[in-house]
Amino acid sequence: MSPSVLLIGLGNMGRKYLKKFQELGLKPALCDINSELRKEFEEYTFYCSFGDIETTPDTVFVMVNPKHHPSIAKHFLQRGSYVFLEKPPALSYGEFADLVGEFGKENLGVSEIERYSYALRGFDLKDLSVEKIEIFRLNRGKGYINPLWDLAWHDLYLLLYLFGNIKILSAEREGEYLYTLKGEVKGGIPFTLKVAWSYTPVRREWILKTDKGEIVFDFLNERRIENGVITSERKGGDKLLEMVKDVLNRTYDGNSVERALTLLGELEKIAPARGSF
């Protein structure tokens, strides 16, 4: 029997998730505040308010403005659903910490799609000394909050995933949508992260300076280049589908919740989501 799935939010990301469900042969119930979408999705069970949903879905995917994530998550967690939130999972550390404190992390996940990139596939830091990291995430589009919370989030959870800790030391606004973060990871390794909305050309890559040469994580083209040689590159499949499968199979990394808590705390120190930075 297929799991019952609810998808909340049919914007850009929501539609991408819906396509993956279709590829898997799943027909989720849909929820979006825009009632006009009923016509487009007339073949689906459709709701305009998550509060109107009487059944308890096995899995709820939430792709809306992050300010609504905690209330939606609480509604379904208390009913026993597994809830998967797009990033960021909240606009403050306190909101998300309260949610985790009440329900734990067993039935909760936060999107970390770049962990599935072939830029990282098979990469091991063992026997490698990293001297510094330069990161660029410069995108054409725009998000809900600001580039630090909507875009830099990807690179910050990857730093946590790879190095185990992170400390953001400063954030500088260099243009309307251009920012530079500076910080440190394990053992005091320095990193800089340039992030922007409405930017061309698009650039999404890391450059690691190591004792064994230069390593480039090319997230735009999903490949890794070590000293000029491509050592990992995606040839088939896609990272969103792989992540969705893990969520549905309950094999998704539960530590995404802990990483999200850490990042919310770090970002709040530098650039609160509800501030004017």
N, C-alpha and C positions, 0 to 999 in steps of 0.2 A: 504494500500500500504506500503510495507516495505521501511524503510529509505535507501537511497543510502550511502554506506560506502566505504571509501578508506583506505587501510592499507599500510603504507609506511615503508618498512624494513621487511625482511623475515629472520632475524637471529633468535637467540634463543627465545627472547621475542616475536618477530613478529609471529613466528609459534604458540606460545602458544595462542596469541590473535586470530589467524586464526581458531584454533580449537574451541574456544568459539563461534565465529561467525557461524561456521558450526553447532554447537549444537543448536544454535538459529534459524537455517534455513536460515541464511543470506549468500549471496554470494558477498563478497566485491570485488571491483576492487583492484588490487595489483600493488605495485610499488617497484622496487629494482634495484639498479645499475648493478647487476649481470645479464646480458642478458641470461646466461645459464639456469637461473631458469624458463625461458619461457617454456622449455620442461617439467619441473616438474609440472608446473601450467598451462598447455595448455587449461584447461577448464575454466580459469578465464580471464577476461580482464586484460591485463598486460602491464605495462609501465616501462621503464628504467629511465625516468626522470619525475619528478613531473611537470616540466614546459610544458610537452607535453599533459597534461590532459586538455581537452577543457571544459568538463562539470564541474559543481560545486557540489561536494558531500555534502550531508547533514552533515556528520560527517567524520572527518579525524583523524585516529589514527597514531601517528608518533613514530616509534621504531628504530631510527637510532643513529649514533654517536651524542651525545648532541651538538657538535659544529655546527651541521646543523639545530638544532631545531628552532632557531629564524627565519631564512630565509624561512624555509618551512612553519612555522606557519603564517608568514606575508603574504605569497603568497595566502594562503587559507582564512585567516581571512578577507583580503580585498575583497574577493569574496563572503563573507557571510557564509562560512562554520563554524561549530563548530570544534575546534581543540583540540585534547587530546594528551598531550605529556608525554612520559615516563620521569622518573626522571633521572638526574636533567634536568630542562627545558632549561638550557643555561650554558655557561662556565663563566658567569660573571653576577653580579647584574645589571650592566648598560645595557647589551643587553636585558635582560628580562624586566627590568623597562621601557625601550623604547618601547618594544612591548606592554606592558600593558598600557602604557601611550597613545599610538596611538589607540589601539582597545578596551581597557577596559578588564574586566574579564568575561563578560556575556557569551561569546562564546569561552572561553578558560578554560581548566582544566589540572591539573598536577597529574599524577598517585600517589595515596596514598593507595596501595593495603592492607597494614597491618591494616588500619582502619577497614577492613572487617573481621579481624581475630576473632575467638571465644575467643582468649585470652583476648580480650577487650569487647566482647559482654555483654551488660548489666552492665558494670562496672561503678560505680559512686564514685567520690571522696568526695561527701558530707558526712559530719560528720566523715571524716577520716583525720588524721594528718600524712602526709608523712615526715619521718625524713631524709631519703637518698635513692638514687636509684642507683643500680648497673646494668649495661647493657652490654650484650655480643652479638655481631653479627659476628661470625667467620665462614666463608664460604669456600667451596672447590674451587669454580670457581673464575674467574677474570672478570673485567669490562673494561670500556673505559678509565677512568681517574685515579683514585686511590681509595682505600677503603673508604676514608672519604666521597668523593663525590658520589661514586656508592653504598655504603652499609650503612654507618652511616646515610645517608639521611633519611632512613626509621624511625630510632629511633628518629631523630631530629624532623621530622614532627609530630610524635606521642607525643613527649614532648610538642610541641606547641599546639596540638589538646587538650591534657588533661589539661595542666597547663596555657595556655594562653600567656606565654612568655618564652624566653630562652636567656641565655647569655653564650657563649662559652669562657672560660677563658684561656685554654691552649690546645695544641695538641703536643703529643710526639711520635716520630717514634721509635719503639722498635725493629723492624726487617725489612726485605725487604718489607713486605706487612702487618705488624702489627703496629697498632697505638692505642694510648689511648687519648681520649678526656676527658677534665674535664670542668664542668660548673655548672650553677645554673638555676633553674626555679623558679616559683612563690614563693615569700616570702623567697628567699635565700636557697631553698632546693638544696643540692649538688647532682650532678650526675657524675658518671664516665662511659665512654663508650669505651669498647675495641672492635676493629673492625679489620678484616683481610681478605685477599684473600688467596687462596691456603693453607688452614688450615684444619687440622683434629685433633680431631673430630669436626664436625660441631656443633655449639652452637648458638642458637638464643633465648635469654630470657632476661627478666627483673626480678630483685629482688628488691621489694619495702619493706623497713623497715618502719613500721608504728606504731602508738600508739596502734593498735589492732592486732599486730603480723606481720608475714611475708606474703607477697603476691607475687606469681610468675606468670609472663606472659610468658607462654611457646609457643613462636611463631612457633617453629619447629613442634610441635605436635598440634598446635591450641587448647590450653586449658589454663585455669586459675586455679591456686592452691592457696587456702587461708588457711594458718595454717595447711597445709598437706592434705586438703580436696579439691577435684576437684569440682569447682563450675560452670564451663562453659567448654564445649568441643564440637567440631564440630562432628556431626554424619552423615551429608549429605550435598550435594552441595559443592560449592567451592568459594573461595573469589574472584578469577579473574572473574568468570562468574557473580557474584553479582555486581562487580564494572562495568563491561562492560554494564550490563543492566541499571545501573544508568546513565551511560554516554549516552546511546542511548535514554533513556527516559527523559533526561535533568533533572534528579533529583540528579545529582552528586553535591557534596559540592563545591560551588563556592569559598569558603574560601581557597581552596587548592592553589589558585594563590597567595593570601596574605601570606600564610605560606611559599610558595616557595621563594617569595621576601625576607622575613625575613631570611630564611636559606642561601640564596645566599650571603646576606650581612654579616652574621655571619661567614660563611666559608671563605669568601674572606679575612677577617681580620686575620685568623689563617693559612689558607693553600690555596692560590689561585689555581684554577684549571690549570692555565697556568704556574704555578711556578714549582719548582723542589722539593717541600717538599715530 
